[in-house]
Amino acid sequence: MSDRRGFLKTLLTLPLIAGIAAKFSCEFELPVGCDLSMTSLHEVLRRGDELKLGCPRKLLIGPENIFPAREILGWPRYTADSEINWITSQNLFYEVTGRYPMNTWAVQFDRGVIKSVGP
């Protein structure tokens, strides 16, 4: 009987562990919500460096932000603007997801996510 009770206690603690892990996920939000632009993306990358979240992996956008993402991260990358060269040197790519509502976008880093909820 004690084996069955121990097994049931283990099953009951798994959702508790998952809830605690979700609570301590590193998801930050910009203090001022803004649309996807070169300046806002630069600010997110700067904050990621400041918070030591690691390398940026991908830009998570909704379907309505495809055009700005292509303008910022797309080709050609031969421009003389140093800010654009810095962002594209991060090897940041975008991924379209339906997970975020309209005007919300995020950058996923190695150890966390920074998102912006637009105006």
N, CA, C and O atoms as a printed pandas DataFrame, in Angstrom:
     atom_number atom_name residue_name chain_id  residue_number  x_coord  y_coord  z_coord
0              1         N          MET        A               1    0.802   -1.199    0.000
1              2        CA          MET        A               1    0.000    0.000    0.000
2              3         C          MET        A               1    0.846    1.265    0.000
3              4         O          MET        A               1    0.469    2.250   -0.635
4              5         N          SER        A               2    1.972    1.265    0.691
5              6        CA          SER        A               2    2.787    2.479    0.759
6              7         C          SER        A               2    3.381    2.811   -0.615
7              8         O          SER        A               2    3.614    3.983   -0.913
8              9         N          ASP        A               3    3.627    1.812   -1.447
9             10        CA          ASP        A               3    4.148    2.078   -2.782
10            11         C          ASP        A               3    3.131    2.821   -3.632
11            12         O          ASP        A               3    3.487    3.736   -4.374
12            13         N          ARG        A               4    1.895    2.439   -3.530
13            14        CA          ARG        A               4    0.845    3.097   -4.306
14            15         C          ARG        A               4    0.653    4.535   -3.822
15            16         O          ARG        A               4    0.482    5.444   -4.635
16            17         N          ARG        A               5    0.680    4.743   -2.511
17            18        CA          ARG        A               5    0.528    6.097   -1.970
18            19         C          ARG        A               5    1.705    6.980   -2.372
19            20         O          ARG        A               5    1.528    8.149   -2.717
20            21         N          GLY        A               6    2.883    6.421   -2.324
21            22        CA          GLY        A               6    4.066    7.188   -2.735
22            23         C          GLY        A               6    3.995    7.574   -4.200
23            24         O          GLY        A               6    4.375    8.685   -4.572
24            25         N          PHE        A               7    3.516    6.674   -5.026
25            26        CA          PHE        A               7    3.363    6.962   -6.448
26            27         C          PHE        A               7    2.333    8.060   -6.671
27            28         O          PHE        A               7    2.543    8.956   -7.488
28            29         N          LEU        A               8    1.203    7.990   -5.935
29            30        CA          LEU        A               8    0.171    9.016   -6.081
30            31         C          LEU        A               8    0.651   10.371   -5.584
31            32         O          LEU        A               8    0.306   11.397   -6.171
32            33         N          LYS        A               9    1.444   10.396   -4.506
33            34        CA          LYS        A               9    2.001   11.667   -4.024
34            35         C          LYS        A               9    2.936   12.276   -5.066
35            36         O          LYS        A               9    2.957   13.491   -5.259
36            37         N          THR        A              10    3.702   11.427   -5.729
37            38        CA          THR        A              10    4.596   11.916   -6.776
38            39         C          THR        A              10    3.803   12.507   -7.927
39            40         O          THR        A              10    4.164   13.557   -8.458
40            41         N          LEU        A              11    2.730   11.842   -8.315
41            42        CA          LEU        A              11    1.885   12.363   -9.391
42            43         C          LEU        A              11    1.248   13.695   -9.011
43            44         O          LEU        A              11    1.074   14.564   -9.865
44            45         N          LEU        A              12    0.901   13.861   -7.748
45            46        CA          LEU        A              12    0.269   15.105   -7.313
46            47         C          LEU        A              12    1.266   16.266   -7.223
47            48         O          LEU        A              12    0.862   17.423   -7.336
48            49         N          THR        A              13    2.531   15.988   -7.025
49            50        CA          THR        A              13    3.516   17.069   -6.907
50            51         C          THR        A              13    4.032   17.554   -8.263
51            52         O          THR        A              13    4.602   18.643   -8.341
52            53         N          LEU        A              14    3.849   16.780   -9.326
53            54        CA          LEU        A              14    4.341   17.207  -10.640
54            55         C          LEU        A              14    3.715   18.513  -11.121
55            56         O          LEU        A              14    4.453   19.376  -11.597
56            57         N          PRO        A              15    2.391   18.713  -11.025
57            58        CA          PRO        A              15    1.842   20.015  -11.435
58            59         C          PRO        A              15    2.356   21.164  -10.576
59            60         O          PRO        A              15    2.510   22.281  -11.069
60            61         N          LEU        A              16    2.623   20.907   -9.302
61            62        CA          LEU        A              16    3.164   21.939   -8.429
62            63         C          LEU        A              16    4.558   22.363   -8.879
63            64         O          LEU        A              16    4.871   23.554   -8.893
64            65         N          ILE        A              17    5.382   21.412   -9.242
65            66        CA          ILE        A              17    6.734   21.711   -9.728
66            67         C          ILE        A              17    6.671   22.479  -11.043
67            68         O          ILE        A              17    7.438   23.420  -11.247
68            69         N          ALA        A              18    5.772   22.092  -11.930
69            70        CA          ALA        A              18    5.629   22.795  -13.206
70            71         C          ALA        A              18    5.148   24.227  -12.991
71            72         O          ALA        A              18    5.579   25.135  -13.702
72            73         N          GLY        A              19    4.267   24.440  -12.026
73            74        CA          GLY        A              19    3.784   25.787  -11.728
74            75         C          GLY        A              19    4.876   26.676  -11.165
75            76         O          GLY        A              19    4.955   27.856  -11.506
76            77         N          ILE        A              20    5.719   26.122  -10.304
77            78        CA          ILE        A              20    6.830   26.892   -9.743
78            79         C          ILE        A              20    7.834   27.243  -10.837
79            80         O          ILE        A              20    8.331   28.368  -10.880
80            81         N          ALA        A              21    8.133   26.304  -11.707
81            82        CA          ALA        A              21    9.079   26.570  -12.799
82            83         C          ALA        A              21    8.545   27.634  -13.743
83            84         O          ALA        A              21    9.313   28.467  -14.223
84            85         N          ALA        A              22    7.244   27.626  -14.020
85            86        CA          ALA        A              22    6.662   28.645  -14.903
86            87         C          ALA        A              22    6.681   30.017  -14.252
87            88         O          ALA        A              22    6.808   31.031  -14.938
88            89         N          LYS        A              23    6.555   30.054  -12.930
89            90        CA          LYS        A              23    6.559   31.331  -12.222
90            91         C          LYS        A              23    7.934   31.990  -12.262
91            92         O          LYS        A              23    8.021   33.217  -12.258
92            93         N          PHE        A              24    8.992   31.218  -12.298
93            94        CA          PHE        A              24   10.337   31.758  -12.289
94            95         C          PHE        A              24   10.950   31.850  -13.683
95            96         O          PHE        A              24   12.169   31.963  -13.811
96            97         N          SER        A              25   10.134   31.803  -14.720
97            98        CA          SER        A              25   10.666   31.969  -16.063
98            99         C          SER        A              25   11.097   33.418  -16.240
99           100         O          SER        A              25   10.476   34.323  -15.682
100          101         N          CYS        A              26   12.127   33.639  -16.992
101          102        CA          CYS        A              26   12.687   34.976  -17.188
102          103         C          CYS        A              26   12.002   35.637  -18.361
103          104         O          CYS        A              26   12.503   35.589  -19.485
104          105         N          GLU        A              27   10.870   36.250  -18.115
105          106        CA          GLU        A              27   10.184   37.000  -19.163
106          107         C          GLU        A              27   10.043   38.436  -18.676
107          108         O          GLU        A              27    9.394   38.706  -17.665
108          109         N          PHE        A              28   10.654   39.335  -19.405
109          110        CA          PHE        A              28   10.639   40.749  -19.069
110          111         C          PHE        A              28    9.800   41.494  -20.094
111          112         O          PHE        A              28    9.567   41.006  -21.200
112          113         N          GLU        A              29    9.353   42.676  -19.712
113          114        CA          GLU        A              29    8.567   43.509  -20.612
114          115         C          GLU        A              29    9.160   44.907  -20.627
115          116         O          GLU        A              29    9.600   45.412  -19.594
116          117         N          LEU        A              30    9.172   45.529  -21.793
117          118        CA          LEU        A              30    9.653   46.903  -21.881
118          119         C          LEU        A              30    8.742   47.812  -21.057
119          120         O          LEU        A              30    7.530   47.601  -21.027
120          121         N          PRO        A              31    9.309   48.821  -20.389
121          122        CA          PRO        A              31    8.470   49.690  -19.563
122          123         C          PRO        A              31    7.451   50.496  -20.374
123          124         O          PRO        A              31    6.376   50.826  -19.873
124          125         N          VAL        A              32    7.790   50.807  -21.612
125          126        CA          VAL        A              32    6.880   51.529  -22.491
126          127         C          VAL        A              32    6.636   50.655  -23.713
127          128         O          VAL        A              32    7.576   50.303  -24.426
128          129         N          GLY        A              33    5.385   50.306  -23.952
129          130        CA          GLY        A              33    5.054   49.485  -25.105
130          131         C          GLY        A              33    5.266   50.246  -26.404
131          132         O          GLY        A              33    4.920   51.423  -26.505
132          133         N          CYS        A              34    5.829   49.577  -27.390
133          134        CA          CYS        A              34    6.098   50.250  -28.659
134          135         C          CYS        A              34    5.970   49.257  -29.806
135          136         O          CYS        A              34    6.104   48.047  -29.627
136          137         N          ASP        A              35    5.708   49.801  -30.980
137          138        CA          ASP        A              35    5.639   48.981  -32.174
138          139         C          ASP        A              35    7.030   48.471  -32.525
139          140         O          ASP        A              35    8.034   48.968  -32.015
140          141         N          LEU        A              36    7.075   47.480  -33.394
141          142        CA          LEU        A              36    8.348   46.934  -33.851
142          143         C          LEU        A              36    9.020   47.943  -34.768
143          144         O          LEU        A              36    8.491   48.287  -35.825
144          145         N          SER        A              37   10.192   48.414  -34.355
145          146        CA          SER        A              37   10.971   49.358  -35.148
146          147         C          SER        A              37   12.444   49.118  -34.856
147          148         O          SER        A              37   12.795   48.330  -33.978
148          149         N          MET        A              38   13.292   49.800  -35.593
149          150        CA          MET        A              38   14.732   49.656  -35.396
150          151         C          MET        A              38   15.132   50.108  -33.985
151          152         O          MET        A              38   15.940   49.455  -33.325
152          153         N          THR        A              39   14.566   51.220  -33.534
153          154        CA          THR        A              39   14.916   51.757  -32.216
154          155         C          THR        A              39   14.445   50.846  -31.095
155          156         O          THR        A              39   15.188   50.604  -30.144
156          157         N          SER        A              40   13.229   50.341  -31.192
157          158        CA          SER        A              40   12.720   49.468  -30.136
158          159         C          SER        A              40   13.473   48.140  -30.105
159          160         O          SER        A              40   13.731   47.602  -29.028
160          161         N          LEU        A              41   13.821   47.616  -31.255
161          162        CA          LEU        A              41   14.595   46.375  -31.292
162          163         C          LEU        A              41   15.990   46.597  -30.715
163          164         O          LEU        A              41   16.524   45.737  -30.014
164          165         N          HIS        A              42   16.566   47.738  -31.008
165          166        CA          HIS        A              42   17.875   48.077  -30.452
166          167         C          HIS        A              42   17.789   48.155  -28.921
167          168         O          HIS        A              42   18.693   47.691  -28.227
168          169         N          GLU        A              43   16.716   48.736  -28.400
169          170        CA          GLU        A              43   16.530   48.842  -26.951
170          171         C          GLU        A              43   16.383   47.465  -26.306
171          172         O          GLU        A              43   16.935   47.225  -25.232
172          173         N          VAL        A              44   15.651   46.568  -26.943
173          174        CA          VAL        A              44   15.493   45.215  -26.399
174          175         C          VAL        A              44   16.839   44.495  -26.375
175          176         O          VAL        A              44   17.163   43.828  -25.392
176          177         N          LEU        A              45   17.615   44.620  -27.429
177          178        CA          LEU        A              45   18.930   43.964  -27.461
178          179         C          LEU        A              45   19.868   44.574  -26.421
179          180         O          LEU        A              45   20.673   43.863  -25.819
180          181         N          ARG        A              46   19.767   45.880  -26.210
181          182        CA          ARG        A              46   20.593   46.529  -25.189
182          183         C          ARG        A              46   20.198   46.042  -23.792
183          184         O          ARG        A              46   21.059   45.773  -22.955
184          185         N          ARG        A              47   18.895   45.932  -23.549
185          186        CA          ARG        A              47   18.432   45.436  -22.248
186          187         C          ARG        A              47   18.809   43.974  -22.025
187          188         O          ARG        A              47   19.107   43.568  -20.902
188          189         N          GLY        A              48   18.793   43.194  -23.089
189          190        CA          GLY        A              48   19.220   41.804  -22.968
190          191         C          GLY        A              48   20.679   41.702  -22.565
191          192         O          GLY        A              48   21.044   40.842  -21.764
192          193         N          ASP        A              49   21.520   42.576  -23.116
193          194        CA          ASP        A              49   22.923   42.622  -22.697
194          195         C          ASP        A              49   23.041   43.080  -21.254
195          196         O          ASP        A              49   23.842   42.544  -20.488
196          197         N          GLU        A              50   22.247   44.066  -20.888
197          198        CA          GLU        A              50   22.275   44.622  -19.534
198          199         C          GLU        A              50   21.844   43.582  -18.499
199          200         O          GLU        A              50   22.426   43.513  -17.417
200          201         N          LEU        A              51   20.837   42.778  -18.818
201          202        CA          LEU        A              51   20.331   41.756  -17.909
202          203         C          LEU        A              51   21.095   40.440  -18.006
203          204         O          LEU        A              51   20.798   39.490  -17.282
204          205         N          LYS        A              52   22.078   40.386  -18.902
205          206        CA          LYS        A              52   22.909   39.192  -19.103
206          207         C          LYS        A              52   22.058   37.958  -19.433
207          208         O          LYS        A              52   22.179   36.908  -18.802
208          209         N          LEU        A              53   21.194   38.123  -20.441
209          210        CA          LEU        A              53   20.332   37.026  -20.874
210          211         C          LEU        A              53   20.978   36.152  -21.934
211          212         O          LEU        A              53   20.376   35.166  -22.359
212          213         N          GLY        A              54   22.167   36.478  -22.365
213          214        CA          GLY        A              54   22.854   35.684  -23.377
214          215         C          GLY        A              54   22.629   36.243  -24.770
215          216         O          GLY        A              54   22.270   37.408  -24.941
216          217         N          CYS        A              55   22.844   35.399  -25.752
217          218        CA          CYS        A              55   22.706   35.811  -27.151
218          219         C          CYS        A              55   21.242   35.808  -27.573
219          220         O          CYS        A              55   20.479   34.931  -27.167
220          221         N          PRO        A              56   20.848   36.787  -28.386
221          222        CA          PRO        A              56   19.476   36.749  -28.910
222          223         C          PRO        A              56   19.332   35.625  -29.926
223          224         O          PRO        A              56   20.196   35.455  -30.787
224          225         N          ARG        A              57   18.268   34.870  -29.838
225          226        CA          ARG        A              57   18.050   33.733  -30.723
226          227         C          ARG        A              57   17.077   34.045  -31.850
227          228         O          ARG        A              57   17.382   33.803  -33.018
228          229         N          LYS        A              58   15.893   34.588  -31.506
229          230        CA          LYS        A              58   14.919   34.883  -32.562
230          231         C          LYS        A              58   13.953   35.958  -32.118
231          232         O          LYS        A              58   13.721   36.179  -30.929
232          233         N          LEU        A              59   13.406   36.609  -33.107
233          234        CA          LEU        A              59   12.389   37.624  -32.922
234          235         C          LEU        A              59   11.042   36.950  -33.139
235          236         O          LEU        A              59   10.774   36.431  -34.222
236          237         N          LEU        A              60   10.194   36.956  -32.116
237          238        CA          LEU        A              60    8.878   36.325  -32.198
238          239         C          LEU        A              60    7.860   37.407  -32.518
239          240         O          LEU        A              60    7.706   38.363  -31.757
240          241         N          ILE        A              61    7.168   37.262  -33.633
241          242        CA          ILE        A              61    6.219   38.272  -34.088
242          243         C          ILE        A              61    4.899   37.623  -34.471
243          244         O          ILE        A              61    4.823   36.419  -34.716
244          245         N          GLY        A              62    3.870   38.443  -34.516
245          246        CA          GLY        A              62    2.585   38.010  -35.033
246          247         C          GLY        A              62    2.546   38.256  -36.534
247          248         O          GLY        A              62    3.452   38.889  -37.076
248          249         N          PRO        A              63    1.517   37.770  -37.212
249          250        CA          PRO        A              63    1.440   37.927  -38.662
250          251         C          PRO        A              63    1.396   39.387  -39.123
251          252         O          PRO        A              63    1.798   39.687  -40.247
252          253         N          GLU        A              64    0.914   40.294  -38.274
253          254        CA          GLU        A              64    0.827   41.695  -38.681
254          255         C          GLU        A              64    2.183   42.399  -38.667
255          256         O          GLU        A              64    2.297   43.505  -39.195
256          257         N          ASN        A              65    3.197   41.798  -38.084
257          258        CA          ASN        A              65    4.522   42.423  -38.013
258          259         C          ASN        A              65    5.525   41.839  -39.012
259          260         O          ASN        A              65    6.727   42.072  -38.880
260          261         N          ILE        A              66    5.060   41.101  -39.986
261          262        CA          ILE        A              66    5.975   40.504  -40.959
262          263         C          ILE        A              66    6.691   41.580  -41.768
263          264         O          ILE        A              66    7.902   41.498  -41.972
264          265         N          PHE        A              67    5.961   42.574  -42.222
265          266        CA          PHE        A              67    6.573   43.618  -43.050
266          267         C          PHE        A              67    7.657   44.394  -42.301
267          268         O          PHE        A              67    8.753   44.548  -42.840
268          269         N          PRO        A              68    7.403   44.899  -41.064
269          270        CA          PRO        A              68    8.487   45.585  -40.355
270          271         C          PRO        A              68    9.675   44.674  -40.058
271          272         O          PRO        A              68   10.823   45.117  -40.101
272          273         N          ALA        A              69    9.407   43.403  -39.757
273          274        CA          ALA        A              69   10.515   42.478  -39.473
274          275         C          ALA        A              69   11.368   42.266  -40.715
275          276         O          ALA        A              69   12.593   42.197  -40.621
276          277         N          ARG        A              70   10.731   42.163  -41.874
277          278        CA          ARG        A              70   11.500   42.009  -43.116
278          279         C          ARG        A              70   12.294   43.262  -43.429
279          280         O          ARG        A              70   13.409   43.173  -43.943
280          281         N          GLU        A              71   11.736   44.433  -43.128
281          282        CA          GLU        A              71   12.477   45.670  -43.359
282          283         C          GLU        A              71   13.696   45.769  -42.459
283          284         O          GLU        A              71   14.757   46.215  -42.896
284          285         N          ILE        A              72   13.555   45.356  -41.205
285          286        CA          ILE        A              72   14.644   45.489  -40.239
286          287         C          ILE        A              72   15.684   44.393  -40.424
287          288         O          ILE        A              72   16.881   44.680  -40.454
288          289         N          LEU        A              73   15.254   43.154  -40.547
289          290        CA          LEU        A              73   16.184   42.024  -40.560
290          291         C          LEU        A              73   16.461   41.461  -41.938
291          292         O          LEU        A              73   17.351   40.627  -42.103
292          293         N          GLY        A              74   15.711   41.906  -42.924
293          294        CA          GLY        A              74   15.852   41.317  -44.249
294          295         C          GLY        A              74   17.064   41.816  -45.005
295          296         O          GLY        A              74   17.844   42.627  -44.506
296          297         N          TRP        A              75   17.204   41.320  -46.203
297          298        CA          TRP        A              75   18.294   41.711  -47.079
298          299         C          TRP        A              75   17.923   42.994  -47.792
299          300         O          TRP        A              75   16.722   43.244  -47.893
300          301         N          PRO        A              76   18.776   43.807  -48.280
301          302        CA          PRO        A              76   20.230   43.665  -48.260
302          303         C          PRO        A              76   20.830   44.133  -46.940
303          304         O          PRO        A              76   20.287   45.022  -46.283
304          305         N          ARG        A              77   21.924   43.546  -46.567
305          306        CA          ARG        A              77   22.617   43.897  -45.333
306          307         C          ARG        A              77   23.879   44.709  -45.613
307          308         O          ARG        A              77   24.785   44.740  -44.780
308          309         N          TYR        A              78   23.952   45.347  -46.737
309          310        CA          TYR        A              78   25.168   46.083  -47.103
310          311         C          TYR        A              78   25.078   47.560  -46.777
311          312         O          TYR        A              78   25.884   48.337  -47.290
312          313         N          THR        A              79   24.159   47.974  -45.970
313          314        CA          THR        A              79   23.984   49.383  -45.649
314          315         C          THR        A              79   25.134   49.896  -44.779
315          316         O          THR        A              79   25.799   49.115  -44.099
316          317         N          ALA        A              80   25.357   51.173  -44.805
317          318        CA          ALA        A              80   26.444   51.771  -44.030
318          319         C          ALA        A              80   25.998   52.151  -42.629
319          320         O          ALA        A              80   26.823   52.594  -41.830
320          321         N          ASP        A              81   24.720   51.991  -42.305
321          322        CA          ASP        A              81   24.211   52.361  -40.988
322          323         C          ASP        A              81   24.758   51.385  -39.950
323          324         O          ASP        A              81   24.530   50.180  -40.051
324          325         N          SER        A              82   25.475   51.897  -38.957
325          326        CA          SER        A              82   26.124   51.029  -37.974
326          327         C          SER        A              82   25.107   50.333  -37.077
327          328         O          SER        A              82   25.353   49.212  -36.633
328          329         N          GLU        A              83   23.960   50.975  -36.796
329          330        CA          GLU        A              83   22.951   50.350  -35.950
330          331         C          GLU        A              83   22.347   49.132  -36.644
331          332         O          GLU        A              83   22.137   48.099  -36.007
332          333         N          ILE        A              84   22.070   49.241  -37.930
333          334        CA          ILE        A              84   21.536   48.105  -38.683
334          335         C          ILE        A              84   22.573   46.994  -38.756
335          336         O          ILE        A              84   22.232   45.822  -38.601
336          337         N          ASN        A              85   23.820   47.341  -38.986
337          338        CA          ASN        A              85   24.866   46.318  -39.037
338          339         C          ASN        A              85   25.021   45.614  -37.698
339          340         O          ASN        A              85   25.292   44.414  -37.660
340          341         N          TRP        A              86   24.851   46.349  -36.587
341          342        CA          TRP        A              86   24.967   45.729  -35.276
342          343         C          TRP        A              86   23.835   44.735  -35.048
343          344         O          TRP        A              86   24.071   43.645  -34.526
344          345         N          ILE        A              87   22.609   45.092  -35.428
345          346        CA          ILE        A              87   21.467   44.190  -35.236
346          347         C          ILE        A              87   21.601   42.963  -36.137
347          348         O          ILE        A              87   21.352   41.844  -35.687
348          349         N          THR        A              88   21.982   43.148  -37.377
349          350        CA          THR        A              88   22.098   41.994  -38.265
350          351         C          THR        A              88   23.313   41.141  -37.928
351          352         O          THR        A              88   23.342   39.959  -38.270
352          353         N          SER        A              89   24.316   41.711  -37.267
353          354        CA          SER        A              89   25.461   40.897  -36.866
354          355         C          SER        A              89   25.108   39.971  -35.703
355          356         O          SER        A              89   25.864   39.049  -35.398
356          357         N          GLN        A              90   23.974   40.206  -35.056
357          358        CA          GLN        A              90   23.528   39.335  -33.971
358          359         C          GLN        A              90   22.930   38.027  -34.501
359          360         O          GLN        A              90   22.567   37.153  -33.714
360          361         N          ASN        A              91   22.824   37.886  -35.824
361          362        CA          ASN        A              91   22.215   36.709  -36.455
362          363         C          ASN        A              91   20.808   36.460  -35.921
363          364         O          ASN        A              91   20.440   35.330  -35.600
364          365         N          LEU        A              92   20.047   37.516  -35.835
365          366        CA          LEU        A              92   18.691   37.455  -35.327
366          367         C          LEU        A              92   17.734   37.191  -36.482
367          368         O          LEU        A              92   17.758   37.903  -37.486
368          369         N          PHE        A              93   16.899   36.178  -36.345
369          370        CA          PHE        A              93   15.912   35.823  -37.356
370          371         C          PHE        A              93   14.533   35.937  -36.735
371          372         O          PHE        A              93   14.389   35.862  -35.515
372          373         N          TYR        A              94   13.525   36.117  -37.563
373          374        CA          TYR        A              94   12.175   36.233  -37.019
374          375         C          TYR        A              94   11.383   34.952  -37.246
375          376         O          TYR        A              94   11.611   34.205  -38.198
376          377         N          GLU        A              95   10.439   34.730  -36.327
377          378        CA          GLU        A              95    9.533   33.580  -36.413
378          379         C          GLU        A              95    8.114   34.099  -36.212
379          380         O          GLU        A              95    7.827   34.789  -35.233
380          381         N          VAL        A              96    7.244   33.766  -37.132
381          382        CA          VAL        A              96    5.849   34.203  -37.052
382          383         C          VAL        A              96    5.082   33.216  -36.176
383          384         O          VAL        A              96    5.108   32.007  -36.405
384          385         N          THR        A              97    4.404   33.754  -35.176
385          386        CA          THR        A              97    3.644   32.923  -34.257
386          387         C          THR        A              97    2.298   33.579  -33.979
387          388         O          THR        A              97    2.188   34.805  -34.015
388          389         N          GLY        A              98    1.310   32.804  -33.711
389          390        CA          GLY        A              98   -0.003   33.322  -33.354
390          391         C          GLY        A              98   -0.191   33.407  -31.850
391          392         O          GLY        A              98   -1.295   33.663  -31.369
392          393         N          ARG        A              99    0.884   33.192  -31.112
393          394        CA          ARG        A              99    0.821   33.162  -29.657
394          395         C          ARG        A              99    0.605   34.547  -29.047
395          396         O          ARG        A              99   -0.006   34.678  -27.987
396          397         N          TYR        A             100    1.109   35.574  -29.722
397          398        CA          TYR        A             100    0.999   36.924  -29.186
398          399         C          TYR        A             100   -0.147   37.672  -29.841
399          400         O          TYR        A             100   -0.403   37.490  -31.031
400          401         N          PRO        A             101   -0.849   38.518  -29.076
401          402        CA          PRO        A             101   -1.898   39.331  -29.681
402          403         C          PRO        A             101   -1.304   40.420  -30.561
403          404         O          PRO        A             101   -0.087   40.592  -30.624
404          405         N          MET        A             102   -2.178   41.150  -31.236
405          406        CA          MET        A             102   -1.732   42.179  -32.166
406          407         C          MET        A             102   -0.873   43.223  -31.447
407          408         O          MET        A             102   -1.133   43.564  -30.293
408          409         N          ASN        A             103    0.149   43.722  -32.137
409          410        CA          ASN        A             103    1.089   44.736  -31.649
410          411         C          ASN        A             103    1.960   44.246  -30.498
411          412         O          ASN        A             103    2.495   45.058  -29.745
412          413         N          THR        A             104    2.108   42.957  -30.353
413          414        CA          THR        A             104    2.991   42.390  -29.345
414          415         C          THR        A             104    4.075   41.600  -30.051
415          416         O          THR        A             104    3.793   40.810  -30.953
416          417         N          TRP        A             105    5.299   41.811  -29.646
417          418        CA          TRP        A             105    6.432   41.082  -30.211
418          419         C          TRP        A             105    7.449   40.851  -29.106
419          420         O          TRP        A             105    7.416   41.520  -28.073
420          421         N          ALA        A             106    8.351   39.907  -29.323
421          422        CA          ALA        A             106    9.322   39.552  -28.289
422          423         C          ALA        A             106   10.615   39.081  -28.934
423          424         O          ALA        A             106   10.634   38.633  -30.080
424          425         N          VAL        A             107   11.693   39.192  -28.171
425          426        CA          VAL        A             107   12.985   38.646  -28.581
426          427         C          VAL        A             107   13.346   37.562  -27.583
427          428         O          VAL        A             107   13.387   37.797  -26.375
428          429         N          GLN        A             108   13.605   36.378  -28.101
429          430        CA          GLN        A             108   13.978   35.248  -27.265
430          431         C          GLN        A             108   15.492   35.176  -27.184
431          432         O          GLN        A             108   16.174   35.119  -28.207
432          433         N          PHE        A             109   16.017   35.181  -25.961
433          434        CA          PHE        A             109   17.448   35.080  -25.698
434          435         C          PHE        A             109   17.765   33.677  -25.193
435          436         O          PHE        A             109   16.870   32.840  -25.079
436          437         N          ASP        A             110   19.027   33.419  -24.892
437          438        CA          ASP        A             110   19.417   32.128  -24.344
438          439         C          ASP        A             110   18.724   31.852  -23.015
439          440         O          ASP        A             110   18.269   30.734  -22.768
440          441         N          ARG        A             111   18.643   32.875  -22.153
441          442        CA          ARG        A             111   18.134   32.675  -20.809
442          443         C          ARG        A             111   16.929   33.563  -20.486
443          444         O          ARG        A             111   16.776   33.999  -19.345
444          445         N          GLY        A             112   16.098   33.827  -21.444
445          446        CA          GLY        A             112   14.915   34.618  -21.157
446          447         C          GLY        A             112   14.310   35.245  -22.391
447          448         O          GLY        A             112   14.793   35.060  -23.508
448          449         N          VAL        A             113   13.234   35.997  -22.165
449          450        CA          VAL        A             113   12.494   36.645  -23.238
450          451         C          VAL        A             113   12.191   38.082  -22.794
451          452         O          VAL        A             113   11.817   38.326  -21.647
452          453         N          ILE        A             114   12.361   39.017  -23.721
453          454        CA          ILE        A             114   11.922   40.383  -23.503
454          455         C          ILE        A             114   10.866   40.691  -24.536
455          456         O          ILE        A             114   11.079   40.512  -25.735
456          457         N          LYS        A             115    9.708   41.164  -24.055
457          458        CA          LYS        A             115    8.622   41.426  -24.996
458          459         C          LYS        A             115    8.141   42.870  -24.863
459          460         O          LYS        A             115    8.387   43.554  -23.870
460          461         N          SER        A             116    7.454   43.287  -25.898
461          462        CA          SER        A             116    6.880   44.621  -25.929
462          463         C          SER        A             116    5.419   44.502  -26.350
463          464         O          SER        A             116    5.095   43.891  -27.368
464          465         N          VAL        A             117    4.561   45.090  -25.554
465          466        CA          VAL        A             117    3.147   45.156  -25.881
466          467         C          VAL        A             117    2.918   46.539  -26.449
467          468         O          VAL        A             117    3.040   47.539  -25.741
468          469         N          GLY        A             118    2.586   46.597  -27.723
469          470        CA          GLY        A             118    2.476   47.863  -28.432
470          471         C          GLY        A             118    1.383   48.770  -27.893
471          472         O          GLY        A             118    0.581   48.368  -27.050
472          473         N          PRO        A             119    1.362   49.993  -28.391
473          474        CA          PRO        A             119    0.396   50.982  -27.902
474          475         C          PRO        A             119   -1.030   50.626  -28.264
475          476         O          PRO        A             119   -1.955   51.362  -27.922
